[in-house]
Amino acid sequence: MFKNSRFLITGIADKHSLAMYVAKEIIAQGGTVICTGLGVSKHHENLSDKAKAFLSQNFTDFKSAVHNELGDVGVEILDVSLDANIQEFAQNLKAKNITLNGLLHAVAMDKTIRNKKVKPLLEVTKDEFCDTMNVSAYSLIRLTHHLLAQDVLQKGASICALSYIAAEKVTFHPYRNISIAKAALERITVELADELGRSHGIRVNTVRFSPYIGSKAGNATLNVDDVLTSDSLSPLGNATPQDLAYEIVHLFRPGLHISGEIRHVDGGYHITG
């Protein structure tokens, strides 16, 4: 299905990342991927030695996970909190004559969640709020902007982003700050679907997934009881990462006339309580 098609995959931290399942399914369907992770670039010159060491180790672990699970695929450093890094990333793809038929936005960050505890919204600082909004939502706008500016993202491409039900309603598993950012991400999806559909024939959709503890992000916010509770509430039980991969790959299909959707891959969890 994806012969001669290439997709950008963000948000892989390890082999259990949801984005990893998507990348695997794209390759299984005949496509190729470029994967991005956090690492040290020239745009990180003001970081402390400790921070640089952390980013270097993060990129090493990221590359190892990607190559072990996906084989010999392209890996690039991308820090979506730095506009200059996004621009350079897009320029480098252009210089290599690399084009993209779609991208998965699976990056998010919230420093107000620590040890599975969520800071009350009234205690969230402006910097914490804006940092979460920048990485988790606004980055989709800037990444798309620079990829289009360099003619890397092709006409008729498909963009998918990952969200969850807490963007819409208060859940039993407490989220606050990042829920607002995910709500913004979903609204951005709708606006970009209209704007990019008319200008470039590009589709933009978001998928909400079941509570998932396997990834680093899920493990930081959820516990086993949370996953068991959502599993019991969902008419079909929790969806699997492979279910998510199938849905995103479907939305990546060339020529599909689906855009501006907030899809649910959660076993029906969103219709309960």
Stockholm file with secondary structure:
# STOCKHOLM 1.0

chainA/1-273         MFKNSRFLITGIADKHSLAMYVAKEIIAQGGTVICTGLGVSKHHENLSDKAKAFLSQNFTDFKSAVHNELGDVGVEILDVSLDANIQEFAQNLKAKNITLNGLLHAVAMDKTIRNKKVKPLLEVTKDEFCDTMNVSAYSLIRLTHHLLAQDVLQKGASICALSYIAAEKVTFHPYRNISIAKAALERITVELADELGRSHGIRVNTVRFSPYIGSKAGNATLNVDDVLTSDSLSPLGNATPQDLAYEIVHLFRPGLHISGEIRHVDGGYHITG
#=GR chainA/1-273 SS CCTTCEEEECCCCSTTCHHHHHHHHHHHTTCEEEEEECCCCGGGTTSCHHHHHHHHHHHHHHHHHHHHHHCSCEEEECCTTCHHHHHHHHHHHHHTTCCEEEEEECCCCCTTEETTEECCGGGCCHHHHHHHHIIIIIHHHHHHHHHHHTTCEEEEEEEEEEECGGGTSCCSSCCCHHHHHHHHHHHHHHHHHHHHHHHHCCEEEEEEECCCCSSHHHHHHCCHHHHHHHHHHSTTCCCCHHHHHHHHHHHHSTTCCCCSCEEEESTTGGGCC
#=GC SS_cons         CCTTCEEEECCCCSTTCHHHHHHHHHHHTTCEEEEEECCCCGGGTTSCHHHHHHHHHHHHHHHHHHHHHHCSCEEEECCTTCHHHHHHHHHHHHHTTCCEEEEEECCCCCTTEETTEECCGGGCCHHHHHHHHIIIIIHHHHHHHHHHHTTCEEEEEEEEEEECGGGTSCCSSCCCHHHHHHHHHHHHHHHHHHHHHHHHCCEEEEEEECCCCSSHHHHHHCCHHHHHHHHHHSTTCCCCHHHHHHHHHHHHSTTCCCCSCEEEESTTGGGCC
//
